[in-house]
């Protein structure tokens, strides 16, 4: 009887082992296999603490470290421990935030009760953010070409100049509401979004300034 149970256990073990190998093969072929009790364990991807630690350490030297880490930690798998990848991620996040800000400001401009003065300030702000997006995109493109051609130091200087200009444009947006008769609600909604964008841009510039070349 004991031998009988041993044989059954061995057959079950061999069966699960076979399913495990099947899962591994299917994963390589991007073809999900039949369910197996250990499938969830195989599909679970452990957090790369080295990458997240690298991001956290890098963010600690920025002006807004908490926001920096919060916005970039999800990019750990692509960043790894490469400073240039981290800068690329920071610029990408900032560009997306700028686009979202443009949508928000545009929505506010279509609200009922917006005065001509407010509409003018909002239009100027949207133009400022558009300029900021262009400059950030130029920076991101230049990061991708960094070192491939020309003087690296000159390229880095251009990148820093563009990101700095983006910050100036973002601040110009909020400054445009000063001295104008704009309701507190409109001003505050736009300001909150712009301030967050400016912080992200500032962090991106801080990370770029850390690059060695």
C-alpha positions as CSV (number, residue, x, y, z in Angstrom):
1,X,0.0,0.0,0.0
2,X,2.8,2.4,0.9
3,X,4.5,1.7,-2.4
4,X,1.2,2.5,-4.2
5,X,1.0,6.0,-2.6
6,X,4.6,6.6,-3.4
7,X,3.9,5.8,-7.1
8,X,0.9,8.1,-7.1
9,X,2.9,11.0,-5.6
10,X,5.6,10.5,-8.1
11,X,3.1,10.6,-11.0
12,X,1.6,13.8,-9.6
13,X,5.0,15.4,-9.2
14,X,6.0,14.4,-12.7
15,X,2.7,15.8,-14.1
16,X,3.2,19.2,-12.4
17,X,6.8,19.2,-13.5
18,X,5.7,18.7,-17.0
19,X,3.2,21.5,-16.7
20,X,5.8,23.8,-15.3
21,X,8.1,23.2,-18.3
22,X,5.1,23.7,-20.6
23,X,4.5,27.1,-19.0
24,X,8.1,28.2,-19.4
25,X,8.0,27.2,-23.1
26,X,4.7,29.0,-23.6
27,X,5.9,32.1,-21.9
28,X,8.9,32.3,-24.2
29,X,6.5,32.0,-27.2
30,X,4.0,34.5,-25.6
31,X,1.4,31.8,-25.7
32,X,-0.5,31.4,-22.3
33,X,-0.6,27.7,-21.2
34,X,-3.4,25.8,-19.4
35,X,-3.8,26.8,-15.8
36,X,-1.4,25.3,-13.3
37,X,-1.3,25.8,-9.5
38,X,2.2,27.4,-9.7
39,X,1.5,29.6,-12.8
40,X,0.9,32.7,-10.7
41,X,4.3,32.2,-9.1
42,X,6.1,31.9,-12.4
43,X,4.3,35.0,-13.8
44,X,5.1,37.1,-10.8
45,X,7.9,39.5,-11.6
46,X,9.8,40.6,-8.5
47,X,10.5,44.3,-8.0
48,X,14.0,45.3,-9.0
49,X,15.1,46.9,-5.8
50,X,18.4,48.0,-7.3
51,X,16.6,50.1,-10.0
52,X,14.2,51.6,-7.6
53,X,17.0,52.4,-5.1
54,X,18.9,54.1,-7.9
55,X,15.9,56.2,-8.8
56,X,15.3,57.1,-5.2
57,X,18.9,58.1,-4.6
58,X,19.0,60.1,-7.8
59,X,15.7,61.9,-6.9
60,X,17.1,62.8,-3.5
61,X,19.3,65.4,-5.2
62,X,16.3,67.1,-7.0
63,X,14.3,70.0,-5.7
64,X,11.2,67.9,-5.2
65,X,12.4,64.4,-4.3
66,X,9.1,62.9,-3.3
67,X,7.4,64.0,-6.5
68,X,10.4,62.8,-8.5
69,X,10.3,59.3,-7.1
70,X,6.5,59.0,-7.3
71,X,6.5,60.0,-11.0
72,X,9.5,57.9,-12.0
73,X,9.4,54.7,-9.9
74,X,7.1,53.0,-12.3
75,X,9.8,53.3,-15.0
76,X,12.3,51.2,-12.9
77,X,12.4,48.3,-15.4
78,X,13.3,50.5,-18.3
79,X,15.6,52.9,-16.3
80,X,17.6,50.1,-14.6
81,X,20.6,52.1,-13.2
82,X,21.3,54.2,-16.3
83,X,21.3,57.9,-15.6
84,X,20.4,58.8,-19.2
85,X,17.5,56.4,-19.2
86,X,16.3,58.2,-16.0
87,X,16.6,61.6,-17.7
88,X,14.6,60.2,-20.7
89,X,11.9,59.0,-18.4
90,X,11.8,62.3,-16.5
91,X,11.4,64.2,-19.8
92,X,8.7,61.8,-21.0
93,X,6.7,62.2,-17.8
94,X,7.0,66.0,-18.0
95,X,5.9,66.1,-21.6
96,X,2.8,64.1,-20.8
97,X,2.1,66.3,-17.8
98,X,2.4,69.3,-20.0
99,X,-0.1,67.8,-22.5
100,X,-2.5,67.1,-19.7
101,X,-2.2,70.6,-18.4
102,X,-3.0,71.9,-21.9
103,X,-6.2,69.9,-21.9
104,X,-7.2,71.1,-18.5
105,X,-6.6,74.8,-19.3
106,X,-8.5,74.4,-22.6
107,X,-11.4,72.9,-20.8
108,X,-11.4,75.9,-18.4
109,X,-11.5,78.3,-21.3
110,X,-14.7,76.7,-22.5
111,X,-16.5,77.1,-19.2
112,X,-19.5,79.3,-18.9
113,X,-18.9,82.7,-17.5
114,X,-15.4,83.1,-18.7
115,X,-14.7,86.8,-19.4
116,X,-12.7,88.2,-22.3
117,X,-9.9,89.1,-20.0
118,X,-9.8,85.5,-18.6
119,X,-10.0,84.0,-22.1
120,X,-7.1,86.2,-23.2
121,X,-4.9,85.1,-20.2
122,X,-5.8,81.5,-20.8
123,X,-5.0,81.7,-24.5
124,X,-1.6,83.1,-23.7
125,X,-1.1,80.3,-21.1
126,X,-1.9,77.6,-23.6
127,X,0.6,79.1,-26.0
128,X,3.3,79.2,-23.3
129,X,2.7,75.5,-22.5
130,X,2.8,74.7,-26.2
131,X,6.3,76.3,-26.3
132,X,7.3,74.4,-23.2
133,X,6.2,71.1,-24.8
134,X,8.2,71.9,-28.0
135,X,11.3,72.6,-25.9
136,X,11.0,69.5,-23.8
137,X,10.5,67.4,-27.0
138,X,13.7,68.9,-28.4
139,X,15.5,68.0,-25.2
140,X,14.3,64.4,-25.3
141,X,15.3,64.1,-29.0
142,X,18.7,65.5,-28.2
143,X,19.1,63.1,-25.3
144,X,18.6,60.2,-27.7
145,X,21.3,61.6,-30.0
146,X,23.7,62.5,-27.2
147,X,27.3,61.5,-28.1
148,X,26.4,60.2,-31.5
149,X,27.6,63.2,-33.4
150,X,29.2,66.5,-32.6
151,X,30.4,68.0,-29.3
152,X,28.7,66.2,-26.4
153,X,29.3,69.2,-24.1
154,X,27.6,71.5,-26.6
155,X,24.7,69.1,-26.9
156,X,24.3,69.0,-23.2
157,X,24.4,72.7,-23.0
158,X,21.5,72.9,-25.5
159,X,19.5,70.3,-23.6
160,X,19.8,72.3,-20.4
161,X,18.9,75.5,-22.2
162,X,15.8,74.0,-23.6
163,X,14.6,72.6,-20.3
164,X,15.4,75.9,-18.6
165,X,13.4,77.7,-21.3
166,X,10.5,75.3,-20.7
167,X,10.4,76.3,-17.0
168,X,10.4,79.9,-18.0
169,X,7.4,79.4,-20.3
170,X,5.5,77.6,-17.6
171,X,6.2,80.4,-15.1
172,X,5.2,82.9,-17.8
173,X,1.8,81.2,-17.9
174,X,1.0,81.9,-14.2
175,X,2.6,85.4,-14.4
176,X,0.1,86.2,-17.2
177,X,-2.7,86.1,-14.7
178,X,-1.1,88.7,-12.5
179,X,-2.6,92.2,-12.8
180,X,-5.6,91.0,-14.7
181,X,-9.1,90.6,-13.5
182,X,-9.3,86.9,-13.3
183,X,-11.5,85.0,-10.9
184,X,-9.8,83.2,-8.0
185,X,-11.3,79.8,-9.1
186,X,-9.9,80.1,-12.7
187,X,-6.5,81.3,-11.4
188,X,-6.2,78.6,-8.8
189,X,-7.2,75.7,-11.0
190,X,-4.7,76.7,-13.6
191,X,-2.0,77.6,-11.1
192,X,-2.1,74.2,-9.4
193,X,-1.7,72.4,-12.6
194,X,1.1,74.6,-13.8
195,X,3.0,74.4,-10.5
196,X,3.0,70.6,-10.6
197,X,4.3,70.8,-14.2
198,X,7.0,73.2,-13.3
199,X,8.1,71.0,-10.4
200,X,8.4,68.0,-12.8
201,X,10.4,70.1,-15.2
202,X,12.6,71.3,-12.5
203,X,13.3,67.7,-11.4
204,X,14.1,66.7,-15.0
205,X,16.6,69.5,-15.2
206,X,18.2,68.5,-11.9
207,X,18.6,64.9,-13.1
208,X,20.1,66.2,-16.4
209,X,22.5,68.3,-14.4
210,X,23.7,65.2,-12.7
211,X,24.8,63.5,-15.9
212,X,28.5,63.1,-16.5
213,X,30.0,63.2,-20.0
